Amino acid sequence: MGRTRKPAVIDARNRKALTEFFSKGGQALLPLLELVEQTQSAVDEVIDVVGRAAIEAILLLSAEQVAGPKVQGQGYGKVIYINHCPAN
């Protein structure tokens, strides 16, 4: 088995050397920039999906508080549940 490397920590001592490396070879920044962009897109997608699921859950719980538990085809007061299809 291979040896596990400890992650590098950037502090004041090696920050200057890293800044010089990137300023001399700007091409080294491109893969890092692409990785940051991909990560941002993935995080945005997760926030979107989780946010929509949370809002849907809140609305369903609120409807259940007002109308009572769902029983297909039966209405409670002015609220009737019809054609409920769970989202995929």
Buried (B, 14 or more C-beta within 10 A) or exposed (E): EEEEEEEEEEEEEEEEEEEEEEEEEEEEEEEEEEEEEEEEEEEEEEEEEEEEEEEEEEEEEEEEEEBEEEEEEEEEEEEEBEEEEEEE
